[in-house]
Amino acid sequence: MTMNNDEHSTEDDDERSMSPSANNSQTEKMRKVSHSEIERRRREKMNRYIDEIAQLLPIDAVKKLDKLTVLRAAVDTIKHLKGE
């Protein structure tokens, strides 16, 4: 028994029926979404590490410190511990 392609379409058939520009547009959109998600996770991880560094520093901070202040204090603390 043979199957007629008209009776059983697949996703590949749908992609082939799209115009090349529509297919490229969809691929580009998926790539951008994927990149945005990867970048968001990277920023979240970086922020967690900066927060962890801030907690380890000998600083009495009433409010949350900005990233530059945390990094500057970390460098100063490390230099102090090394005796520089």
HTML snippet that shows the backbone in 3Dmol.js (N, CA, C, O; Angstrom):
<script src="https://3Dmol.org/build/3Dmol-min.js"></script>
<div id="view" style="width:600px;height:400px;position:relative"></div>
<script>
const pdb = `
ATOM      1  N   MET A   1       0.844  -1.174   0.000  1.00  0.00           N
ATOM      2  CA  MET A   1       0.000   0.000   0.000  1.00  0.00           C
ATOM      3  C   MET A   1       0.891   1.241   0.000  1.00  0.00           C
ATOM      4  O   MET A   1       1.789   1.358   0.834  1.00  0.00           O
ATOM      5  N   THR A   2       0.654   2.150  -0.913  1.00  0.00           N
ATOM      6  CA  THR A   2       1.460   3.358  -0.998  1.00  0.00           C
ATOM      7  C   THR A   2       0.686   4.509  -0.406  1.00  0.00           C
ATOM      8  O   THR A   2      -0.542   4.560  -0.471  1.00  0.00           O
ATOM      9  N   MET A   3       1.436   5.440   0.179  1.00  0.00           N
ATOM     10  CA  MET A   3       0.806   6.625   0.765  1.00  0.00           C
ATOM     11  C   MET A   3       0.947   7.785  -0.187  1.00  0.00           C
ATOM     12  O   MET A   3       1.993   7.991  -0.804  1.00  0.00           O
ATOM     13  N   ASN A   4      -0.102   8.519  -0.291  1.00  0.00           N
ATOM     14  CA  ASN A   4      -0.103   9.716  -1.102  1.00  0.00           C
ATOM     15  C   ASN A   4       0.427  10.858  -0.244  1.00  0.00           C
ATOM     16  O   ASN A   4      -0.015  11.028   0.892  1.00  0.00           O
ATOM     17  N   ASN A   5       1.365  11.641  -0.766  1.00  0.00           N
ATOM     18  CA  ASN A   5       1.932  12.757  -0.010  1.00  0.00           C
ATOM     19  C   ASN A   5       0.886  13.780   0.379  1.00  0.00           C
ATOM     20  O   ASN A   5       1.049  14.479   1.378  1.00  0.00           O
ATOM     21  N   ASP A   6      -0.188  13.882  -0.394  1.00  0.00           N
ATOM     22  CA  ASP A   6      -1.250  14.835  -0.078  1.00  0.00           C
ATOM     23  C   ASP A   6      -1.998  14.435   1.185  1.00  0.00           C
ATOM     24  O   ASP A   6      -2.516  15.293   1.900  1.00  0.00           O
ATOM     25  N   GLU A   7      -2.058  13.135   1.463  1.00  0.00           N
ATOM     26  CA  GLU A   7      -2.806  12.655   2.616  1.00  0.00           C
ATOM     27  C   GLU A   7      -2.043  12.838   3.911  1.00  0.00           C
ATOM     28  O   GLU A   7      -2.662  13.040   4.955  1.00  0.00           O
ATOM     29  N   HIS A   8      -0.724  12.774   3.882  1.00  0.00           N
ATOM     30  CA  HIS A   8       0.092  12.823   5.087  1.00  0.00           C
ATOM     31  C   HIS A   8       1.172  13.895   4.940  1.00  0.00           C
ATOM     32  O   HIS A   8       2.274  13.609   4.472  1.00  0.00           O
ATOM     33  N   SER A   9       0.861  15.101   5.331  1.00  0.00           N
ATOM     34  CA  SER A   9       1.874  16.150   5.251  1.00  0.00           C
ATOM     35  C   SER A   9       2.686  16.161   6.540  1.00  0.00           C
ATOM     36  O   SER A   9       2.208  15.754   7.599  1.00  0.00           O
ATOM     37  N   THR A  10       3.901  16.625   6.430  1.00  0.00           N
ATOM     38  CA  THR A  10       4.780  16.722   7.585  1.00  0.00           C
ATOM     39  C   THR A  10       5.208  18.158   7.754  1.00  0.00           C
ATOM     40  O   THR A  10       4.904  19.017   6.927  1.00  0.00           O
ATOM     41  N   GLU A  11       5.921  18.408   8.839  1.00  0.00           N
ATOM     42  CA  GLU A  11       6.432  19.759   9.062  1.00  0.00           C
ATOM     43  C   GLU A  11       7.397  20.144   7.959  1.00  0.00           C
ATOM     44  O   GLU A  11       7.459  21.307   7.558  1.00  0.00           O
ATOM     45  N   ASP A  12       8.156  19.165   7.464  1.00  0.00           N
ATOM     46  CA  ASP A  12       9.082  19.453   6.378  1.00  0.00           C
ATOM     47  C   ASP A  12       8.332  19.958   5.152  1.00  0.00           C
ATOM     48  O   ASP A  12       8.792  20.865   4.457  1.00  0.00           O
ATOM     49  N   ASP A  13       7.170  19.359   4.897  1.00  0.00           N
ATOM     50  CA  ASP A  13       6.361  19.807   3.773  1.00  0.00           C
ATOM     51  C   ASP A  13       5.930  21.251   3.972  1.00  0.00           C
ATOM     52  O   ASP A  13       5.925  22.039   3.026  1.00  0.00           O
ATOM     53  N   ASP A  14       5.564  21.604   5.215  1.00  0.00           N
ATOM     54  CA  ASP A  14       5.149  22.972   5.507  1.00  0.00           C
ATOM     55  C   ASP A  14       6.294  23.947   5.274  1.00  0.00           C
ATOM     56  O   ASP A  14       6.094  25.020   4.705  1.00  0.00           O
ATOM     57  N   GLU A  15       7.505  23.574   5.717  1.00  0.00           N
ATOM     58  CA  GLU A  15       8.645  24.448   5.523  1.00  0.00           C
ATOM     59  C   GLU A  15       8.987  24.608   4.054  1.00  0.00           C
ATOM     60  O   GLU A  15       9.370  25.694   3.617  1.00  0.00           O
ATOM     61  N   ARG A  16       8.848  23.518   3.279  1.00  0.00           N
ATOM     62  CA  ARG A  16       9.148  23.598   1.853  1.00  0.00           C
ATOM     63  C   ARG A  16       8.127  24.460   1.123  1.00  0.00           C
ATOM     64  O   ARG A  16       8.447  25.076   0.107  1.00  0.00           O
ATOM     65  N   SER A  17       6.908  24.508   1.631  1.00  0.00           N
ATOM     66  CA  SER A  17       5.889  25.285   0.952  1.00  0.00           C
ATOM     67  C   SER A  17       6.016  26.775   1.241  1.00  0.00           C
ATOM     68  O   SER A  17       5.419  27.591   0.540  1.00  0.00           O
ATOM     69  N   MET A  18       6.796  27.147   2.279  1.00  0.00           N
ATOM     70  CA  MET A  18       7.006  28.560   2.576  1.00  0.00           C
ATOM     71  C   MET A  18       7.931  29.164   1.535  1.00  0.00           C
ATOM     72  O   MET A  18       8.759  28.474   0.941  1.00  0.00           O
ATOM     73  N   SER A  19       7.781  30.436   1.329  1.00  0.00           N
ATOM     74  CA  SER A  19       8.705  31.109   0.440  1.00  0.00           C
ATOM     75  C   SER A  19      10.066  31.158   1.122  1.00  0.00           C
ATOM     76  O   SER A  19      10.137  31.137   2.351  1.00  0.00           O
ATOM     77  N   PRO A  20      11.138  31.223   0.357  1.00  0.00           N
ATOM     78  CA  PRO A  20      12.472  31.271   0.961  1.00  0.00           C
ATOM     79  C   PRO A  20      12.627  32.427   1.946  1.00  0.00           C
ATOM     80  O   PRO A  20      13.268  32.270   2.985  1.00  0.00           O
ATOM     81  N   SER A  21      12.050  33.582   1.632  1.00  0.00           N
ATOM     82  CA  SER A  21      12.187  34.726   2.534  1.00  0.00           C
ATOM     83  C   SER A  21      11.394  34.508   3.821  1.00  0.00           C
ATOM     84  O   SER A  21      11.835  34.937   4.887  1.00  0.00           O
ATOM     85  N   ALA A  22      10.242  33.857   3.747  1.00  0.00           N
ATOM     86  CA  ALA A  22       9.460  33.569   4.950  1.00  0.00           C
ATOM     87  C   ALA A  22      10.187  32.549   5.810  1.00  0.00           C
ATOM     88  O   ALA A  22      10.207  32.673   7.035  1.00  0.00           O
ATOM     89  N   ASN A  23      10.783  31.545   5.186  1.00  0.00           N
ATOM     90  CA  ASN A  23      11.539  30.525   5.914  1.00  0.00           C
ATOM     91  C   ASN A  23      12.756  31.156   6.573  1.00  0.00           C
ATOM     92  O   ASN A  23      13.041  30.869   7.736  1.00  0.00           O
ATOM     93  N   ASN A  24      13.481  32.011   5.853  1.00  0.00           N
ATOM     94  CA  ASN A  24      14.635  32.702   6.420  1.00  0.00           C
ATOM     95  C   ASN A  24      14.220  33.616   7.555  1.00  0.00           C
ATOM     96  O   ASN A  24      14.924  33.715   8.561  1.00  0.00           O
ATOM     97  N   SER A  25      13.102  34.277   7.410  1.00  0.00           N
ATOM     98  CA  SER A  25      12.602  35.172   8.449  1.00  0.00           C
ATOM     99  C   SER A  25      12.274  34.395   9.714  1.00  0.00           C
ATOM    100  O   SER A  25      12.593  34.830  10.821  1.00  0.00           O
ATOM    101  N   GLN A  26      11.641  33.251   9.547  1.00  0.00           N
ATOM    102  CA  GLN A  26      11.289  32.415  10.698  1.00  0.00           C
ATOM    103  C   GLN A  26      12.561  31.888  11.373  1.00  0.00           C
ATOM    104  O   GLN A  26      12.656  31.883  12.600  1.00  0.00           O
ATOM    105  N   THR A  27      13.521  31.452  10.585  1.00  0.00           N
ATOM    106  CA  THR A  27      14.785  30.955  11.121  1.00  0.00           C
ATOM    107  C   THR A  27      15.519  32.061  11.862  1.00  0.00           C
ATOM    108  O   THR A  27      16.059  31.836  12.945  1.00  0.00           O
ATOM    109  N   GLU A  28      15.541  33.246  11.287  1.00  0.00           N
ATOM    110  CA  GLU A  28      16.204  34.401  11.910  1.00  0.00           C
ATOM    111  C   GLU A  28      15.529  34.758  13.232  1.00  0.00           C
ATOM    112  O   GLU A  28      16.207  35.071  14.210  1.00  0.00           O
ATOM    113  N   LYS A  29      14.216  34.714  13.264  1.00  0.00           N
ATOM    114  CA  LYS A  29      13.474  35.033  14.489  1.00  0.00           C
ATOM    115  C   LYS A  29      13.798  34.009  15.578  1.00  0.00           C
ATOM    116  O   LYS A  29      14.017  34.381  16.731  1.00  0.00           O
ATOM    117  N   MET A  30      13.830  32.731  15.221  1.00  0.00           N
ATOM    118  CA  MET A  30      14.157  31.681  16.189  1.00  0.00           C
ATOM    119  C   MET A  30      15.584  31.863  16.704  1.00  0.00           C
ATOM    120  O   MET A  30      15.843  31.664  17.891  1.00  0.00           O
ATOM    121  N   ARG A  31      16.502  32.235  15.828  1.00  0.00           N
ATOM    122  CA  ARG A  31      17.891  32.452  16.220  1.00  0.00           C
ATOM    123  C   ARG A  31      17.994  33.621  17.199  1.00  0.00           C
ATOM    124  O   ARG A  31      18.728  33.543  18.185  1.00  0.00           O
ATOM    125  N   LYS A  32      17.263  34.701  16.930  1.00  0.00           N
ATOM    126  CA  LYS A  32      17.287  35.872  17.808  1.00  0.00           C
ATOM    127  C   LYS A  32      16.704  35.545  19.180  1.00  0.00           C
ATOM    128  O   LYS A  32      17.242  35.970  20.203  1.00  0.00           O
ATOM    129  N   VAL A  33      15.609  34.793  19.203  1.00  0.00           N
ATOM    130  CA  VAL A  33      14.990  34.406  20.468  1.00  0.00           C
ATOM    131  C   VAL A  33      15.952  33.536  21.255  1.00  0.00           C
ATOM    132  O   VAL A  33      16.116  33.730  22.460  1.00  0.00           O
ATOM    133  N   SER A  34      16.586  32.587  20.599  1.00  0.00           N
ATOM    134  CA  SER A  34      17.543  31.706  21.252  1.00  0.00           C
ATOM    135  C   SER A  34      18.718  32.512  21.799  1.00  0.00           C
ATOM    136  O   SER A  34      19.142  32.294  22.934  1.00  0.00           O
ATOM    137  N   HIS A  35      19.243  33.429  21.012  1.00  0.00           N
ATOM    138  CA  HIS A  35      20.356  34.262  21.452  1.00  0.00           C
ATOM    139  C   HIS A  35      19.947  35.124  22.639  1.00  0.00           C
ATOM    140  O   HIS A  35      20.716  35.268  23.588  1.00  0.00           O
ATOM    141  N   SER A  36      18.766  35.691  22.601  1.00  0.00           N
ATOM    142  CA  SER A  36      18.278  36.527  23.700  1.00  0.00           C
ATOM    143  C   SER A  36      18.172  35.726  24.986  1.00  0.00           C
ATOM    144  O   SER A  36      18.522  36.218  26.059  1.00  0.00           O
ATOM    145  N   GLU A  37      17.691  34.498  24.883  1.00  0.00           N
ATOM    146  CA  GLU A  37      17.564  33.630  26.060  1.00  0.00           C
ATOM    147  C   GLU A  37      18.939  33.276  26.620  1.00  0.00           C
ATOM    148  O   GLU A  37      19.135  33.286  27.835  1.00  0.00           O
ATOM    149  N   ILE A  38      19.875  32.970  25.758  1.00  0.00           N
ATOM    150  CA  ILE A  38      21.240  32.658  26.194  1.00  0.00           C
ATOM    151  C   ILE A  38      21.854  33.873  26.883  1.00  0.00           C
ATOM    152  O   ILE A  38      22.473  33.745  27.939  1.00  0.00           O
ATOM    153  N   GLU A  39      21.686  35.026  26.294  1.00  0.00           N
ATOM    154  CA  GLU A  39      22.241  36.264  26.870  1.00  0.00           C
ATOM    155  C   GLU A  39      21.587  36.588  28.211  1.00  0.00           C
ATOM    156  O   GLU A  39      22.271  37.035  29.133  1.00  0.00           O
ATOM    157  N   ARG A  40      20.293  36.375  28.336  1.00  0.00           N
ATOM    158  CA  ARG A  40      19.588  36.626  29.601  1.00  0.00           C
ATOM    159  C   ARG A  40      20.140  35.723  30.699  1.00  0.00           C
ATOM    160  O   ARG A  40      20.380  36.178  31.817  1.00  0.00           O
ATOM    161  N   ARG A  41      20.340  34.447  30.382  1.00  0.00           N
ATOM    162  CA  ARG A  41      20.899  33.511  31.375  1.00  0.00           C
ATOM    163  C   ARG A  41      22.323  33.899  31.757  1.00  0.00           C
ATOM    164  O   ARG A  41      22.708  33.763  32.919  1.00  0.00           O
ATOM    165  N   ARG A  42      23.107  34.379  30.799  1.00  0.00           N
ATOM    166  CA  ARG A  42      24.477  34.818  31.073  1.00  0.00           C
ATOM    167  C   ARG A  42      24.475  36.004  32.034  1.00  0.00           C
ATOM    168  O   ARG A  42      25.263  36.036  32.979  1.00  0.00           O
ATOM    169  N   ARG A  43      23.599  36.978  31.801  1.00  0.00           N
ATOM    170  CA  ARG A  43      23.501  38.141  32.686  1.00  0.00           C
ATOM    171  C   ARG A  43      23.053  37.741  34.085  1.00  0.00           C
ATOM    172  O   ARG A  43      23.580  38.252  35.073  1.00  0.00           O
ATOM    173  N   GLU A  44      22.083  36.828  34.180  1.00  0.00           N
ATOM    174  CA  GLU A  44      21.618  36.353  35.488  1.00  0.00           C
ATOM    175  C   GLU A  44      22.742  35.683  36.262  1.00  0.00           C
ATOM    176  O   GLU A  44      22.895  35.913  37.462  1.00  0.00           O
ATOM    177  N   LYS A  45      23.527  34.856  35.583  1.00  0.00           N
ATOM    178  CA  LYS A  45      24.647  34.166  36.233  1.00  0.00           C
ATOM    179  C   LYS A  45      25.687  35.179  36.713  1.00  0.00           C
ATOM    180  O   LYS A  45      26.186  35.076  37.833  1.00  0.00           O
ATOM    181  N   MET A  46      26.012  36.154  35.869  1.00  0.00           N
ATOM    182  CA  MET A  46      26.975  37.173  36.240  1.00  0.00           C
ATOM    183  C   MET A  46      26.488  37.957  37.464  1.00  0.00           C
ATOM    184  O   MET A  46      27.266  38.241  38.374  1.00  0.00           O
ATOM    185  N   ASN A  47      25.221  38.295  37.478  1.00  0.00           N
ATOM    186  CA  ASN A  47      24.656  39.038  38.607  1.00  0.00           C
ATOM    187  C   ASN A  47      24.686  38.219  39.893  1.00  0.00           C
ATOM    188  O   ASN A  47      24.934  38.767  40.967  1.00  0.00           O
ATOM    189  N   ARG A  48      24.439  36.920  39.798  1.00  0.00           N
ATOM    190  CA  ARG A  48      24.513  36.061  40.988  1.00  0.00           C
ATOM    191  C   ARG A  48      25.926  36.042  41.556  1.00  0.00           C
ATOM    192  O   ARG A  48      26.107  36.105  42.772  1.00  0.00           O
ATOM    193  N   TYR A  49      26.939  35.955  40.677  1.00  0.00           N
ATOM    194  CA  TYR A  49      28.324  35.948  41.146  1.00  0.00           C
ATOM    195  C   TYR A  49      28.702  37.297  41.760  1.00  0.00           C
ATOM    196  O   TYR A  49      29.398  37.333  42.774  1.00  0.00           O
ATOM    197  N   ILE A  50      28.266  38.380  41.179  1.00  0.00           N
ATOM    198  CA  ILE A  50      28.556  39.702  41.750  1.00  0.00           C
ATOM    199  C   ILE A  50      27.887  39.835  43.116  1.00  0.00           C
ATOM    200  O   ILE A  50      28.486  40.374  44.047  1.00  0.00           O
ATOM    201  N   ASP A  51      26.660  39.351  43.243  1.00  0.00           N
ATOM    202  CA  ASP A  51      25.983  39.370  44.545  1.00  0.00           C
ATOM    203  C   ASP A  51      26.746  38.531  45.568  1.00  0.00           C
ATOM    204  O   ASP A  51      26.868  38.926  46.727  1.00  0.00           O
ATOM    205  N   GLU A  52      27.257  37.382  45.144  1.00  0.00           N
ATOM    206  CA  GLU A  52      28.019  36.518  46.043  1.00  0.00           C
ATOM    207  C   GLU A  52      29.313  37.202  46.486  1.00  0.00           C
ATOM    208  O   GLU A  52      29.684  37.129  47.657  1.00  0.00           O
ATOM    209  N   ILE A  53      29.995  37.862  45.561  1.00  0.00           N
ATOM    210  CA  ILE A  53      31.209  38.608  45.904  1.00  0.00           C
ATOM    211  C   ILE A  53      30.865  39.696  46.918  1.00  0.00           C
ATOM    212  O   ILE A  53      31.592  39.892  47.893  1.00  0.00           O
ATOM    213  N   ALA A  54      29.765  40.400  46.690  1.00  0.00           N
ATOM    214  CA  ALA A  54      29.368  41.476  47.605  1.00  0.00           C
ATOM    215  C   ALA A  54      29.150  40.948  49.021  1.00  0.00           C
ATOM    216  O   ALA A  54      29.494  41.621  49.993  1.00  0.00           O
ATOM    217  N   GLN A  55      28.583  39.755  49.143  1.00  0.00           N
ATOM    218  CA  GLN A  55      28.342  39.172  50.465  1.00  0.00           C
ATOM    219  C   GLN A  55      29.642  38.772  51.151  1.00  0.00           C
ATOM    220  O   GLN A  55      29.705  38.748  52.380  1.00  0.00           O
ATOM    221  N   LEU A  56      30.674  38.459  50.383  1.00  0.00           N
ATOM    222  CA  LEU A  56      31.952  38.040  50.938  1.00  0.00           C
ATOM    223  C   LEU A  56      32.840  39.212  51.344  1.00  0.00           C
ATOM    224  O   LEU A  56      33.791  39.034  52.106  1.00  0.00           O
ATOM    225  N   LEU A  57      32.543  40.385  50.849  1.00  0.00           N
ATOM    226  CA  LEU A  57      33.384  41.550  51.124  1.00  0.00           C
ATOM    227  C   LEU A  57      33.127  42.100  52.527  1.00  0.00           C
ATOM    228  O   LEU A  57      32.003  42.057  53.027  1.00  0.00           O
ATOM    229  N   PRO A  58      34.188  42.621  53.155  1.00  0.00           N
ATOM    230  CA  PRO A  58      34.027  43.222  54.484  1.00  0.00           C
ATOM    231  C   PRO A  58      33.481  44.653  54.382  1.00  0.00           C
ATOM    232  O   PRO A  58      34.157  45.619  54.739  1.00  0.00           O
ATOM    233  N   ILE A  59      32.266  44.761  53.894  1.00  0.00           N
ATOM    234  CA  ILE A  59      31.633  46.070  53.713  1.00  0.00           C
ATOM    235  C   ILE A  59      30.309  46.065  54.459  1.00  0.00           C
ATOM    236  O   ILE A  59      29.532  45.114  54.368  1.00  0.00           O
ATOM    237  N   ASP A  60      30.063  47.141  55.196  1.00  0.00           N
ATOM    238  CA  ASP A  60      28.767  47.301  55.855  1.00  0.00           C
ATOM    239  C   ASP A  60      27.886  48.145  54.934  1.00  0.00           C
ATOM    240  O   ASP A  60      27.916  49.375  54.979  1.00  0.00           O
ATOM    241  N   ALA A  61      27.117  47.475  54.114  1.00  0.00           N
ATOM    242  CA  ALA A  61      26.263  48.178  53.154  1.00  0.00           C
ATOM    243  C   ALA A  61      24.812  48.084  53.602  1.00  0.00           C
ATOM    244  O   ALA A  61      24.274  46.993  53.791  1.00  0.00           O
ATOM    245  N   VAL A  62      24.193  49.238  53.767  1.00  0.00           N
ATOM    246  CA  VAL A  62      22.785  49.275  54.152  1.00  0.00           C
ATOM    247  C   VAL A  62      21.913  48.911  52.962  1.00  0.00           C
ATOM    248  O   VAL A  62      20.917  48.200  53.098  1.00  0.00           O
ATOM    249  N   LYS A  63      22.301  49.409  51.796  1.00  0.00           N
ATOM    250  CA  LYS A  63      21.539  49.091  50.585  1.00  0.00           C
ATOM    251  C   LYS A  63      22.403  48.258  49.649  1.00  0.00           C
ATOM    252  O   LYS A  63      23.613  48.145  49.844  1.00  0.00           O
ATOM    253  N   LYS A  64      21.789  47.689  48.652  1.00  0.00           N
ATOM    254  CA  LYS A  64      22.519  46.870  47.678  1.00  0.00           C
ATOM    255  C   LYS A  64      23.470  47.766  46.887  1.00  0.00           C
ATOM    256  O   LYS A  64      23.090  48.833  46.406  1.00  0.00           O
ATOM    257  N   LEU A  65      24.702  47.309  46.769  1.00  0.00           N
ATOM    258  CA  LEU A  65      25.714  48.069  46.051  1.00  0.00           C
ATOM    259  C   LEU A  65      25.607  47.819  44.551  1.00  0.00           C
ATOM    260  O   LEU A  65      25.188  46.749  44.109  1.00  0.00           O
ATOM    261  N   ASP A  66      25.995  48.835  43.776  1.00  0.00           N
ATOM    262  CA  ASP A  66      25.997  48.636  42.325  1.00  0.00           C
ATOM    263  C   ASP A  66      27.189  47.763  41.946  1.00  0.00           C
ATOM    264  O   ASP A  66      28.123  47.604  42.732  1.00  0.00           O
ATOM    265  N   LYS A  67      27.155  47.209  40.766  1.00  0.00           N
ATOM    266  CA  LYS A  67      28.160  46.239  40.326  1.00  0.00           C
ATOM    267  C   LYS A  67      29.573  46.824  40.325  1.00  0.00           C
ATOM    268  O   LYS A  67      30.518  46.161  40.755  1.00  0.00           O
ATOM    269  N   LEU A  68      29.719  48.037  39.854  1.00  0.00           N
ATOM    270  CA  LEU A  68      31.037  48.652  39.791  1.00  0.00           C
ATOM    271  C   LEU A  68      31.622  48.809  41.196  1.00  0.00           C
ATOM    272  O   LEU A  68      32.809  48.557  41.402  1.00  0.00           O
ATOM    273  N   THR A  69      30.816  49.217  42.146  1.00  0.00           N
ATOM    274  CA  THR A  69      31.284  49.369  43.520  1.00  0.00           C
ATOM    275  C   THR A  69      31.715  48.026  44.100  1.00  0.00           C
ATOM    276  O   THR A  69      32.731  47.942  44.791  1.00  0.00           O
ATOM    277  N   VAL A  70      30.941  46.972  43.818  1.00  0.00           N
ATOM    278  CA  VAL A  70      31.288  45.631  44.298  1.00  0.00           C
ATOM    279  C   VAL A  70      32.628  45.198  43.708  1.00  0.00           C
ATOM    280  O   VAL A  70      33.493  44.706  44.432  1.00  0.00           O
ATOM    281  N   LEU A  71      32.802  45.375  42.420  1.00  0.00           N
ATOM    282  CA  LEU A  71      34.053  44.963  41.771  1.00  0.00           C
ATOM    283  C   LEU A  71      35.237  45.786  42.263  1.00  0.00           C
ATOM    284  O   LEU A  71      36.322  45.245  42.479  1.00  0.00           O
ATOM    285  N   ARG A  72      35.038  47.084  42.440  1.00  0.00           N
ATOM    286  CA  ARG A  72      36.110  47.943  42.942  1.00  0.00           C
ATOM    287  C   ARG A  72      36.507  47.522  44.363  1.00  0.00           C
ATOM    288  O   ARG A  72      37.695  47.431  44.673  1.00  0.00           O
ATOM    289  N   ALA A  73      35.523  47.266  45.220  1.00  0.00           N
ATOM    290  CA  ALA A  73      35.802  46.834  46.591  1.00  0.00           C
ATOM    291  C   ALA A  73      36.494  45.470  46.603  1.00  0.00           C
ATOM    292  O   ALA A  73      37.370  45.231  47.434  1.00  0.00           O
ATOM    293  N   ALA A  74      36.114  44.583  45.699  1.00  0.00           N
ATOM    294  CA  ALA A  74      36.753  43.269  45.623  1.00  0.00           C
ATOM    295  C   ALA A  74      38.218  43.411  45.241  1.00  0.00           C
ATOM    296  O   ALA A  74      39.074  42.757  45.837  1.00  0.00           O
ATOM    297  N   VAL A  75      38.522  44.248  44.265  1.00  0.00           N
ATOM    298  CA  VAL A  75      39.908  44.474  43.856  1.00  0.00           C
ATOM    299  C   VAL A  75      40.700  45.072  45.012  1.00  0.00           C
ATOM    300  O   VAL A  75      41.811  44.625  45.297  1.00  0.00           O
ATOM    301  N   ASP A  76      40.139  46.079  45.681  1.00  0.00           N
ATOM    302  CA  ASP A  76      40.826  46.711  46.814  1.00  0.00           C
ATOM    303  C   ASP A  76      41.089  45.695  47.926  1.00  0.00           C
ATOM    304  O   ASP A  76      42.173  45.682  48.509  1.00  0.00           O
ATOM    305  N   THR A  77      40.108  44.846  48.222  1.00  0.00           N
ATOM    306  CA  THR A  77      40.259  43.844  49.271  1.00  0.00           C
ATOM    307  C   THR A  77      41.334  42.835  48.912  1.00  0.00           C
ATOM    308  O   THR A  77      42.164  42.486  49.751  1.00  0.00           O
ATOM    309  N   ILE A  78      41.327  42.367  47.683  1.00  0.00           N
ATOM    310  CA  ILE A  78      42.339  41.392  47.246  1.00  0.00           C
ATOM    311  C   ILE A  78      43.730  42.010  47.309  1.00  0.00           C
ATOM    312  O   ILE A  78      44.671  41.356  47.759  1.00  0.00           O
ATOM    313  N   LYS A  79      43.876  43.258  46.866  1.00  0.00           N
ATOM    314  CA  LYS A  79      45.177  43.939  46.930  1.00  0.00           C
ATOM    315  C   LYS A  79      45.638  44.054  48.386  1.00  0.00           C
ATOM    316  O   LYS A  79      46.809  43.831  48.695  1.00  0.00           O
ATOM    317  N   HIS A  80      44.701  44.407  49.274  1.00  0.00           N
ATOM    318  CA  HIS A  80      45.030  44.529  50.696  1.00  0.00           C
ATOM    319  C   HIS A  80      45.493  43.192  51.258  1.00  0.00           C
ATOM    320  O   HIS A  80      46.479  43.138  51.993  1.00  0.00           O
ATOM    321  N   LEU A  81      44.794  42.116  50.922  1.00  0.00           N
ATOM    322  CA  LEU A  81      45.158  40.795  51.420  1.00  0.00           C
ATOM    323  C   LEU A  81      46.514  40.325  50.886  1.00  0.00           C
ATOM    324  O   LEU A  81      47.229  39.579  51.555  1.00  0.00           O
ATOM    325  N   LYS A  82      46.857  40.767  49.679  1.00  0.00           N
ATOM    326  CA  LYS A  82      48.143  40.401  49.073  1.00  0.00           C
ATOM    327  C   LYS A  82      49.273  41.292  49.614  1.00  0.00           C
ATOM    328  O   LYS A  82      50.452  41.003  49.407  1.00  0.00           O
ATOM    329  N   GLY A  83      48.904  42.365  50.301  1.00  0.00           N
ATOM    330  CA  GLY A  83      49.903  43.257  50.872  1.00  0.00           C
ATOM    331  C   GLY A  83      50.385  44.326  49.914  1.00  0.00           C
ATOM    332  O   GLY A  83      51.464  44.885  50.107  1.00  0.00           O
ATOM    333  N   GLU A  84      49.623  44.614  48.906  1.00  0.00           N
ATOM    334  CA  GLU A  84      50.023  45.637  47.938  1.00  0.00           C
ATOM    335  C   GLU A  84      49.618  47.014  48.407  1.00  0.00           C
ATOM    336  O   GLU A  84      49.873  48.001  47.718  1.00  0.00           O
TER     337      GLU A  84
END
`;
const viewer = $3Dmol.createViewer("view");
viewer.addModel(pdb, "pdb");
viewer.setStyle({}, {cartoon: {color: "spectrum"}});
viewer.zoomTo();
viewer.render();
</script>
